[in-house]
Amino acid sequence: MVGNSLAVLAALHALGVQDTEPAFEAFESFQALPGRGETAAVAHPSGGQVHLIDETYNANPSSMTAALQSLAARRAEAGR
């Protein structure tokens, strides 16, 4: 999603758009489509929770690599 957002800004720049504030406002309210990085806490049968990351929308090698990198970053942030 970051790459797509940067592409939008590059296109606006190429078109000579000076006021990019509406684009940034749109980015602030952006919601991913279903199947693109949504997370849910799911109860584990032995107790506790597991976190499910839904990347089913487009499971190609690039998107799966990005999903695994996102998972690794989340684990690092949580100190686990």
Legacy VTK file of the C-alpha trace (Angstrom):
# vtk DataFile Version 3.0
C-alpha trace
ASCII
DATASET POLYDATA
POINTS 80 float
0.000 0.000 0.000
2.921 2.294 0.629
4.189 1.751 -2.897
0.782 2.552 -4.357
0.525 5.700 -2.248
3.933 6.858 -3.447
2.879 6.164 -7.024
-0.175 8.404 -6.524
2.033 11.213 -5.246
4.464 10.733 -8.154
1.587 10.884 -10.640
0.263 14.072 -9.058
3.733 15.588 -9.258
4.112 14.516 -12.914
0.766 16.145 -13.698
1.877 19.376 -12.067
-0.611 19.239 -9.221
0.525 21.723 -6.586
-2.069 21.070 -3.865
-1.481 17.516 -2.658
-3.330 18.025 0.636
-6.481 16.209 -0.618
-4.343 13.161 -1.407
-2.882 13.138 2.104
-6.359 13.527 3.582
-7.503 10.531 1.551
-4.511 8.504 2.780
-5.476 9.252 6.398
-8.895 7.660 5.971
-7.761 4.792 3.751
-9.026 1.340 4.702
-7.585 -1.800 3.170
-9.957 -4.010 1.223
-11.101 -7.291 2.789
-8.350 -9.886 2.600
-5.557 -7.332 2.641
-3.818 -7.269 5.987
-6.815 -7.381 8.284
-5.985 -8.801 11.698
-8.154 -10.601 14.217
-7.473 -12.074 17.636
-8.695 -15.675 17.743
-9.070 -17.716 20.905
-6.689 -20.684 21.037
-8.152 -23.961 22.362
-5.403 -24.240 24.989
-6.026 -20.698 26.211
-4.747 -17.326 25.158
-5.068 -15.857 21.713
-3.422 -16.093 18.343
-3.418 -13.233 15.867
-4.683 -14.053 12.398
-3.474 -11.877 9.503
-5.743 -12.170 6.485
-3.762 -11.825 3.235
-6.063 -13.949 1.089
-6.944 -11.274 -1.466
-3.895 -11.739 -3.658
-1.580 -14.428 -2.353
1.239 -14.101 -4.887
4.922 -14.406 -3.898
5.400 -10.641 -3.502
2.333 -10.142 -1.326
3.186 -13.168 0.811
6.727 -11.842 1.307
5.266 -8.506 2.418
2.855 -10.287 4.788
5.692 -12.259 6.376
7.779 -9.095 6.732
4.806 -7.401 8.396
4.456 -10.351 10.769
8.165 -10.215 11.624
7.904 -6.484 12.349
4.907 -7.034 14.630
6.741 -9.725 16.553
9.754 -7.450 16.969
7.551 -4.588 18.205
5.897 -6.877 20.748
9.258 -8.058 22.000
8.523 -11.676 21.067
LINES 1 81
80 0 1 2 3 4 5 6 7 8 9 10 11 12 13 14 15 16 17 18 19 20 21 22 23 24 25 26 27 28 29 30 31 32 33 34 35 36 37 38 39 40 41 42 43 44 45 46 47 48 49 50 51 52 53 54 55 56 57 58 59 60 61 62 63 64 65 66 67 68 69 70 71 72 73 74 75 76 77 78 79
